[in-house]
Amino acid sequence: QVQLVESGGGSVQAGGSLRLSCAASGRTFSGYVMGWFRQAPGKEREFVGGINWSGGSTNYADSVKGRFTISRDNAKNTVYLQMNSLKPEDTAVYYCAAGRPGLITIGTSGWDYWGQGTQVTVSS
């Protein structure tokens, strides 16, 4: 079975850093795009950024550009979201997702697999 498991969430002060991990299992994700999404209470799930598993090219939402960095370790089948200069508005449940390049969107549709989410709380 295919699984995406997020970890690394927690509580951090504004201006701090946190790194989330997404451990993928059950299949190879070569040729897939790995995405990070987040959802705050009362808000829709929003796209944070994505990375091409094989090539490593990335794309980010404007709200996190310059602060967040997505990377991957192919040998460990793990994708990371490095979050720097965190702000209270970054508080949300963060989700890892995987999808095929021709089908995914920056919305939530078209993504084949989703993790369970990990809570990130940024205090002022």
C-alpha positions as CSV (number, residue, x, y, z in Angstrom):
1,Q,0.0,0.0,0.0
2,V,1.1,3.5,-0.7
3,Q,1.7,5.8,2.3
4,L,2.8,9.3,2.9
5,V,3.6,10.1,6.5
6,E,4.4,13.6,7.6
7,S,6.5,14.3,10.7
8,G,8.4,17.2,12.3
9,G,5.5,19.4,13.2
10,G,5.3,21.2,16.5
11,S,5.3,24.6,18.1
12,V,7.8,27.3,17.4
13,Q,8.2,31.0,18.0
14,A,7.8,33.6,15.3
15,G,11.1,34.0,13.4
16,G,12.1,30.4,14.1
17,S,12.6,27.5,11.8
18,L,11.1,24.0,11.5
19,R,11.7,21.1,9.0
20,L,8.9,18.8,8.0
21,S,9.5,15.4,6.6
22,C,7.3,13.3,4.3
23,A,8.3,9.7,4.2
24,A,6.9,7.9,1.2
25,S,6.5,4.2,0.9
26,G,4.7,1.5,-1.2
27,R,6.0,2.5,-4.5
28,T,8.6,4.5,-6.3
29,F,7.7,8.1,-6.9
30,S,10.1,8.7,-9.8
31,G,8.3,10.8,-12.3
32,Y,5.9,12.2,-9.6
33,V,5.6,15.7,-8.2
34,M,5.5,15.9,-4.4
35,G,3.5,18.7,-3.0
36,W,3.1,20.4,0.3
37,F,-0.3,21.9,1.3
38,R,-1.6,23.5,4.5
39,Q,-4.9,24.2,6.0
40,A,-5.7,26.6,8.8
41,P,-9.0,26.5,10.7
42,G,-11.8,28.0,8.7
43,K,-9.7,28.2,5.5
44,E,-9.4,26.0,2.4
45,R,-6.4,23.8,2.0
46,E,-3.8,25.8,0.1
47,F,-0.8,24.9,-2.0
48,V,2.5,25.7,-0.4
49,G,5.0,24.3,-2.9
50,G,6.0,21.3,-4.9
51,I,9.1,19.5,-6.1
52,N,9.7,17.1,-9.0
53,W,11.0,14.0,-7.4
54,S,13.4,13.1,-10.2
55,G,14.6,16.4,-11.4
56,G,14.4,18.5,-8.2
57,S,12.7,21.5,-9.7
58,T,10.5,23.4,-7.3
59,N,7.6,25.8,-7.3
60,Y,6.3,27.9,-4.3
61,A,3.3,29.9,-3.4
62,D,4.0,33.6,-3.2
63,S,3.1,33.6,0.6
64,V,6.1,31.3,1.4
65,K,8.6,32.1,-1.4
66,G,12.0,33.0,0.0
67,R,11.2,31.5,3.4
68,F,10.4,27.9,2.6
69,T,12.5,25.4,0.7
70,I,11.4,22.0,-0.5
71,S,14.0,19.3,-1.0
72,R,14.1,15.5,-1.3
73,D,16.4,12.6,-0.6
74,N,15.7,10.0,-3.2
75,A,17.6,7.3,-1.4
76,K,15.4,7.7,1.7
77,N,12.2,8.2,-0.3
78,T,11.6,11.3,1.8
79,V,10.6,14.9,0.9
80,Y,11.3,17.8,3.2
81,L,9.8,21.2,3.8
82,Q,12.3,23.6,5.4
83,M,10.5,26.5,6.9
84,N,12.4,29.6,8.0
85,S,11.3,33.0,9.3
86,L,8.1,31.5,10.5
87,K,5.1,33.8,11.1
88,P,1.9,33.2,13.1
89,E,0.0,33.1,9.9
90,D,1.9,30.0,8.9
91,T,0.1,28.1,11.6
92,A,-1.8,25.2,10.0
93,V,-1.9,21.5,9.5
94,Y,0.6,20.7,6.8
95,Y,0.0,17.9,4.3
96,C,2.2,16.0,1.9
97,A,0.8,14.9,-1.4
98,A,1.9,13.1,-4.5
99,G,0.7,13.4,-8.1
100,R,1.5,12.9,-11.7
101,P,2.8,16.0,-13.5
102,G,0.2,15.9,-16.2
103,L,-2.7,15.7,-13.8
104,I,-1.9,17.8,-10.7
105,T,-3.0,21.4,-10.0
106,I,-2.1,23.9,-7.4
107,G,-5.5,23.2,-6.0
108,T,-6.3,19.9,-4.2
109,S,-7.7,18.1,-7.2
110,G,-5.5,15.8,-9.3
111,W,-3.3,14.6,-6.5
112,D,-3.2,10.8,-6.1
113,Y,-2.0,10.4,-2.5
114,W,-2.2,12.4,0.7
115,G,-0.6,12.1,4.1
116,Q,-2.4,12.5,7.4
117,G,-1.0,15.9,8.1
118,T,1.2,17.4,10.9
119,Q,0.3,20.4,13.0
120,V,2.6,23.5,12.9
121,T,1.9,26.2,15.4
122,V,3.8,29.5,15.3
123,S,3.5,31.8,18.3
124,S,4.2,35.5,18.4
